[in-house]
Amino acid sequence: MNKLNAKIPDGPLTDKWTNHKAKLRLVNPANRRKLDIIVVGTGLAGSSAASTLGELGYNVKVFCYQDSPRRAHSVAAQGGINAAKNYKNDNDSIYRLFYDMIKGGDFRAREANVYRAAEVSNLVIDHYTALGVPFARDYGGLIENRSFGGVQVSRTFYAKGQTGQQCLIGAYSALSRQIEKGTVTIYPRREMMDLVVIDGKARGIITRNLITGEIERHSAHAVVLATGGYGTIYYLSTLALNSNGSAAWRAHKRGALFANPSFVQIHPTSIPVLNDHQCKLTLMSESLRNDGRVWVPKTKGDPRKPNEIPEDERDYYLERRYPAFGNLVPRDVASRAAKERCDAGYGVGPTGLSVYLDFRDAIQKKGRKYIEENYGNLFEMYEKITGESPYEVPMRIYPAGHYTMGGLWVDYNLMTTIPGLYAIGEANFSDHGANRLGASSLMQTSGDGYFILPYTIADYLADEIKTPKIPTSTPEFDAAEKEVKDRIEKLMSINGTETATSFHKRLGKIMWDYCGMVRNEEGLKKALTLLDELKDEFWKNLKVPDTVNELNQELEKANRVADFLELGKLMVYDALNRKESCGAHFREESQTETGEAKRDDENYSYVAAWEFTGDGKEPILHKEELKFEYVKLQERSYK
């Protein structure tokens, strides 16, 4: 049985990371050249880790399923990246960023990890600035900041509505430099199919070449997963179509515990579903709520166009319900509020499943030029998709699946329960609790890759300097490769009538209806039955065309959907177990009189880490108790 040891350092919160770094062992430059590290994923977490480890002198292999690291999904982040620089002189600080994240996550994250993320945030901004990331600047040339949801200061650095793209270009440039120097070897168009564990340690991975179909073996002294989240389990989400949770899930089935899988963030500002043929949704940045006002008509089913509805007949419901934060409440709060208004009959648009995000007042007050400079590309994107200009009429928005706070359990060193296997960025669970604050994702992924993992992984590798290069001809590699090939053969041989996409779409509806924005006991139990039935049908009626030894995107989808069917069930188990509401996990049975999330700190102040026990068997729950020494547990309020 796995026992959890978070390895949180002793001492004052403000000194934990500094003191811990001083005690971590080092690997000298000559020995680094003897050690191999695999990094899976090339988003901000993966690119930052691979480039930094390469520059330190390790032999790094980095893998991505895209044709270039620049296509990693970090490119889609729009609004910004947080840091506690206090450039606006609005009394911001590392502690305030830490507290905002703890509170925003509804007190379901480790204090030590969250404080460290806030602490290294300033280093991240300095580093990206040095890499040439073109953050927005004011008239005098100083870096500009704006505010984001769940905070009352301006600490978000941004590059118009393309912050993720610009940061990824910076990280990619650093990665490319190491590839050119030979310290990093890039393997594009490869998908991780399994983790290889030898004598209890992570020693390599099995990959599939997505162009040729070849199954490959790769060994290393340590493996780092920077593979993002699993939000595409809902089918319709703001994520790229190929984003998936398979690498983390395969690691879970090899012994890595999976923490808080039901903690999934629903983003309040997505372009609503337009038709039944869509395969994804498009995010509209949270930064828009700085100047946009969210409202619905005060009359149910009002048929008038938005510009025909006078001011006194508009309900600015976020400003009404949460006067202290207004339109910049956290994402889970804004999402549930939009759902409540739509469910009550006040929604707008053809389906009634959207609300207005209106820039009329901001344009009148600040001018169109200001709006164009700050949000121009987002407005263009919205108009291209909907055919309506936000300069002329309000945007229509509705919540959608976006980010996963759950992920592989890691200790303070970012190591999973498998020695030598690390998980960084969105692939782990560690920093955001039950709800992530906007602009903290880029901050965490970059902090993990640039300024945390390179120190902590050295402490592990200090014991590996006498370990020779790991051979790929071992029985463990043989067995892992055989399992991968057998699974592919099984998927290909079903020869049914339904595509993987068809099953994914049905899976997404089950998860959205019963384990989405709102959950309850009855619905979650029904979901377990429906998931079992769907999984059984999947393995009897799936159709994968073409062959194995070629580019076969249908096979790629089938592999991922097969994993999602299992991961979805774990999400439901986790949601059933946690009979409280906290952050994005909202149990209807546990809410305040005003409809807000009601925590149960006495019974659920812990990280739920689940152990895989075999196909078809119930997982085992392990609890990491959360201790709060530096913040006071209290009801989260944004009113």
N, C-alpha and C positions, 0 to 999 in steps of 0.2 A: 504493500500500500504506500502511495506517495505521501510524504509529509511535507508541509509547506514551511519554508524558512525564508522569509522575505529579506533577511540579512540587512535590515535597516540599521545604520550606524547609531551608536549612542551619542549623547551630547545634545547641546542646544540645536534647534531646527536650523538656525542660520549658519551653523558651523559643520553640519553633518557632511555635506559634500566635500568641503575643503579638507576636513580631517580624514575622510574616507580616501580621497585621492592620495593623501600623504602616506597612507598605509598600503595602498595597492602596490603589488610587485611590478617590476618592469622587465622588459625583454630588450637586451642590447641590440644595436643595429646589425651586428654580424649574425646574431641568432634569428633575427626577424626574417632574413633571407632564406632561412631553412623551413619556414612555416607557411603553410597554405591556408587560405581562408576563402570560403565560398560565400558570396553575397547574392541572394536571390531577390531581384527587383531593382529597378533603376529610377524610381521616383526620387523625391527629395531625400527620403531616408536612405535608400539604397545607394544613390549616386554620392551622397555626402559621405556615407560610411566607406564605400569602395575607394573613393578618391583619397580620403584621409588615410585609410589603412595602406593604400598603395604608396602614398608619399612617405609614410613611416618606414617603408621598406619590406612589408610583407608581400608574399606572392598571392595576389587576389584574382579570383575568377568571379566575374559578375554576369548574371543571366537575366534576360528579359524576353518576354514573348512577343514584343513589338519588333519592328525592323530597326528601331533606333531608340536609345534611352530617352530621347526628347519626346517620345510619344507616351511616356508613362503618365498615369492619370493625375499626378500632381499638376500637370499643365492646365488642368481645368479649374483650379482654385482661382477665384476671382477677387474677393474683397480685400484681403490683406493678411498681414502677419504681425503678431503682437510682440511687444517688448516694453520693458518698464524703464524707458529712458527719461520719462518726465519732461520731454521737450516742450510741452505746452504749459509747464509750471502749474499743473492742476492738482498737485499733491499726489501724484502717482508714485509708486515705489514697488520694489520686488515683493514686499509683503502684501501690498494691495492687489497686485496681479495674482499672487498665490491665493489670497482669500477669495477673490472673485472666481477663480477656477474651482476652488473647493466648494464654495456656495453654489456656483453654477452647476456643478456636478451633483448637487443635492447631498453633499457630505457622504459620498460613497467612493471616495478615492483615498489613497495613502497620502498622508501629509508630507512625508519626506520626498516622495517622488514628485509631487506637484510643486513643492517649494524649489526643488532642483531645476525643474523645467522653467520656472519663472526666473531663477538665478542665472541660467545660461542664455536666456532670451536676448540679453543685451549683446552678448558675444556673437550670437547669430546675426543680428542686424549689422554689426560692425563687419562681420565676415562677408556678408552678401554685398554690402556697400563696396568693400575692397575688391570683390569679384566683378564689380561694374553693374550690379542690378540697378536699373534706372528708377529708383523710388521717386514718387512725386515730391516736388520741392516748391516752396513758396517763392514769392517774387524776389526775395533776397538770396535765394539759392539754398536755404536751409531745408533739410528733409521735413516733409509735412506729415501730419498725423490726422486721423479721424477716429470717431468712436464706433463701437460695435455693440451688439446686444449683450445685456446683462452687466454692463459697467456704466460708471458715471464719469469716466475720464476719457481722454483721447490718446490711445496708445497704439493704434493700428497703423503700421506702415503699409503703403500700397503703391502699386504701379497701375493707375487707372483701374480698369476691371480685369487686369491681366496679371495679377501678382504672382500666381502660381507659375504661369508660363515664364515670366521674367526670372523668377528665382530658379526655375529648372534649367533655363539656359545658362545661368551662372554656374549651377552645380554641374551641368553637363560639360561646360568648358573646363572645369577643374578635373572632371573624370577623364575627358579626352586627353588632357595633358599627361595623365598617368598612363593611359593606354599607349600613347606615343612613346613614353619613356620605357614601357615594357614591364612596369610593376603590376599593371592590371590587364587581364585578358578578357575581352568582351565576347559573350556568346549570345547574339541576338536570335530571335525566332526559336527560342527554346522554352519549353514549359516543364516546370518541375512536376514529376509524376509521383515521386516518393522520396522519403528520407531513409538513409542507411545508418543504422545504429550498430556499432561493434563494441562488444564488452561494455555496454551501457552508455557509450559516448556517441554523439553525432559525428559521423566520419565521412559523410558524402551524400550525394543525391543521385537519383535517376531522372534523366530528362528525356523529352521527346523532341526531336528536330521537327519543327512544324512544317518545313518545306519538303523534306525527304521522308519523314515518318520514322527515321532511324531512332532506336532507343540507345541512349548513351549513359555511360557511367562517369562520375566525377567525384574525386576524393579530396578531403581536406582535413586539417587538424581541428577546424571549427566551422560551423555553418551559421550564417546570419540570414534570417527571413525578414525581408522588407517588402512584403507582398500586398500591403494595403488591407482593406476591409472586405466585408461580404454583403454590402448593402444591395447588390444586384439580386439577392435572393428574392426580393419583391418583384422581380422582372422589370416593372416600371420603376426607375429610380433616376437620380441625377448623375449616376456614374456611367463611365464608358461601358459599352456592351461587353467587352472582354474582361472587365474587372471581376474578380472571383475570389472565393475563399479556399480554393482547393489545396494550395501549398500548406496553409496553416492547418487545414483539416487532416491532410496526410500526416503531418507532424503529430497532431493530436492522437491519431490512431496508432502512432508509434510510441506514445507514452507522454507527450506534452499535455499538461492539463489546459483546459479551455475555460477562461474566466468570464463570468457575466455575459454569456452569449445573447441574452435577451435585451441588453442595453443597446438599442439602435436609435440613432437620431433621425427624426423626421424634420426636414428643413421646411420652414413656413413659406418660403418664397420661390416656388417653382412655377413655370408656365403650366397651366392645367392640361389635363388629358384632352386632346382635340378629336381623336377618333379611336376606333377599336384596333386599328392597324399599327399603332405606335409600338416601338420596341424600347424607347427610353424617353425620359423627360429632361427638360432643360432648366438648369438652375438660373435664378436671378439673384445676384449677390445680396447678402444681408446688408452690405454697405448702403444699399438703396434706401433702407429704412432710416438713414440719417436725415434724408430730405423728403422722402416719400411718406405720405400719411395713409394708414390703412383704415378703410371704412366699408360699411355696407349701408344700404337704404334702411330707414327706420320702418318702412312698410314691407311686410312679407310679400315676396313675389313681385316686387315693383317692376313693371315692364319697361319703364322709361330708360333711355340712354343715360349714362352717368352724368354727362354735362347738362342734362335737363333737370337733374335733381338738385334743388336749392340747398344751400348750406344747412338750414335748420331742419332739413329732412334727411340728413346724413348722420350715421352713428359711427363716430371715430372710437370704436369699442376698446382698442388698446389704451388710448389716452384716457378714456372714461374709467376703465377698470384698474389701470396701473399708472396713476398720475406721476409717480416719482421717476419712472423709466419710460413711460409712454410707448412709442413704437419700437423702442430698443430693448424690449424685454428679451430674455433668453429664448432660444429656438423652440424648446419644448412647450413653453408657455404660449408663445405666439401661435404655434401649430394647433394646439388644443383649442385655443380661443377661436381660430378660424373655423375649425371643425364644428364647434358648438354653434356658432352663428349660422353656418350652412345647414346643419342638422335641424336647427330651429326654424328654417324656412327663409332666412334672410340672404342666402347666397345669391350670386349674380351669374350672368352668362347663360348659355343654352342649357347647361345641365344643373345650374344652381350650385355647383361645387367650385366656387371661386369667390374671392373678395377683391376689392379694388386697392391698388397701391397708387396713390395720386400725387403728382408732382406739380400740380397747378400753383399751389401757394409758394413753393420753392422757386419756381420759374419767375413768378411775379416779383418775389422779394430779391432774389440773387441774380436773376437774369439767365437766359438760355445758354450763354457762353459758359457760365460756371457749371451748369449741369452737363454740358458737352465735355468739358475738360475732365470732370470727375467720373462720368458714367456713360460717355458717348458710345463706346463699343457695346455696352450692355443694351442701350436703347436701340442700336442698330440690329443687334441680334434678336431682340424682342420683335421688332417690326418685320424682320425677315421671316420669322416663324409665324407670326399671327396676322400680318398685313395691317397692323394698327400702329400708329406712332405714339409713343408715350409722351411726346411733347404736346400732343393734341388731345388725347384721351387717356384716362388712367389705365395702368397695367391691370390685367387680371392674374391673380396668383392663387395657388393652393398648395398645401403641404405635400411633400414627397419624400420617400426614403433617400437617405443621403450619406450618413457616416455611421460607423459602428464603434461604439466605445468598448464593447466586448472584444476579446481577442485572446491570444495565447497568454497564459499566466507567466509573469516574469518576476524575478526578485529585483532588488535594488540595483544589481549589476546588469539587468536586462537579460539574464539567462533564464531559460525555461526550466521545467523540471527534468529535461534531458540534458545532462552535462555536455557542454560544447555547442549547444543549440541556443542561439540568441534570437529574439524577436524585437524589432524596433519599429517606430512609427505606428501607423494605424493597425499593424499586425499584432501588437500587444494591447493589453487592457489598461495600462498602468496610470495614466495621468488625468483622465477626464471623468471618472466616476460614472454617474448615470446620465450625464448630459454634457456635451462639449460646448464651450463658449466659442463664438465665431472668431476666426483668425488665430486660434490656438493650435490648429492642426499643423500648419506650415512651421510654426514655432517649435512644436514638439518633435516632428519628424527630423527637422534640421538639427535641433539640439541633440537628439539621440545619435545621429550619424556623425556630426562634426565634433561634439564636445563631451559625450558621455561614453558611448561604446568604445572608442579607441583606447580609453583609459581602462575600462573594466575588462575588456577582452584580453588585455595584456596580462592581467592577474591570473587568468585561466591558462593562457598560453605559456606562462612561465614554467609550468610543469610539463610542457610538451616539447621543450627544446631538444630533448634526447630521443624523442619519438621520430623515427624515420618517416619518409614519405609514405602515405597510406596507400597500399596497393588496392587496385580495383578487382583483383582476381580472387577475393575471399568468398567463402560460402555466403556471407551476409549480402554481398553485392549480387551474387548469383540468385539468391532467393528473392531479393527485392526486384530485380529485373524480371524474373519469371512471373511474379505477382502482377507487375505492370502489363506484361504481354498477355497474360491470361485474362486480365480484366478487359483489355482492348478487344481481344478475340471474342469474349463474351458479349460485349456491346455490339460488335459487328455481326455476330451470328444470330441475334434475336430476329432480325428481318421482319419486323412488324409493320404497322401502317402509320404510326404517328411520329412526328419529328421531335427532336429534343426541345426545340423552341415551343412546341405545343405543350409539352409537359411543364416546361419552365413557366409558361404563362399561367397555367392552372395552379402550379405551386405558388406563384406570386400572389394570386388572388386569395388562396387559403391563408398565407402568412399575413397579408394586408388586412384581411377581414378579422382574423382572430388573434394575431400577434403583432399588430401594427400600432397605430396611435393609441388605441384603447384596448384593454384586455379584460377578460373576466373568467372565472372558474369554468363556467359552462362552455364558453367558446373555446378555451384552451384545450379542454378535454375532447371536444369535438374535433379540434384540429389534429390531435394525436391520431384519431381514427382515420380522418381524411388523408393524412400523410402516409399512414401505413397502406391504405388502399391505393393511393397514387404511386407509391414506390413499387408495390406489387405489379401494378399495371405497366409501369415504366419498364421493368425487367421482362415483361412478357410481350409488349407491343411497340417497343422502340424501333424506329427505322433509321439506320445510318447508311447513307448511300456511298458509292464509290469504294475505294480501297484504303488500306492502311499505309502503304508506302508512297504517299504523296501528300500534297497539301489537302487537308480534309477538315474544313472548319466545322462540319457537322459532327465529326468525331470529337473535336475539341469541346463543342457545346455539350455533347452527351456525357463526357467525363465530368464536366463541371456541374451539370444538373444532377448527376448521380450523387455527387458530394453534397450538393445543396439539399437534396432530399433527406440526407442524414443529419446535416447541420441544422436544418429547419426543425427537426424533432428535438434536438438538444436545446434550441432556443425556446421551444414550447415547454420543455421540462423545467428550464430555468425560470421562465415566467410563472409557471404554476407553483414552483417552490417559493418564490418571493411574493408573499401575500400582502405586501405593502405597495404603496405607490412611491416612486422616487424618480425625479427627473423625467426622462423620456419613457420610463416604465410606469404606465398608468393603469392600475387595477381599479376598476369601477367600484369594487367593494371597499376601497380605501381612499376616500377623498373627503375634503373639508366641506363645510356647509356651503361654501362659495365655489365648489367644484375644483379646488386646487389639489395637487398631489399631497397625500398624507403619509408621511414616513412612520415606520415602526422601529425606532432605534433600539429598543430593548431586545427585539428578536431578530433584526435583519441588518445590524450594523457590521456587515462582513462582506468580503469578496467571495462569491460562489465560484469555486474552481472544480470543474468536472473531469472525472477520469473515465476514459474509454475502457469498457470491459469486454468488448466483443460485439460483432454484428448481431443485431436483434436483442441485445441485452440492455437493461437499464444502466445508465451511467452512475458512478459513485460520486457523491458530493463531498468536497473538502472545503472547509471554511477557514479563511484568513481573517481573523478578527481585526477590525479597524479601530485604532486608538487615536483619539483626538486630544492632544496635549496643548496645542497652540491656537486652536479655534474652539469656540463654544458651539455645541450642537444646538440649533434652533430651527424653528419653522422658516423655510425659505420664503421670503416675501419681497415682491417688487412693486408694492403699492405705495 
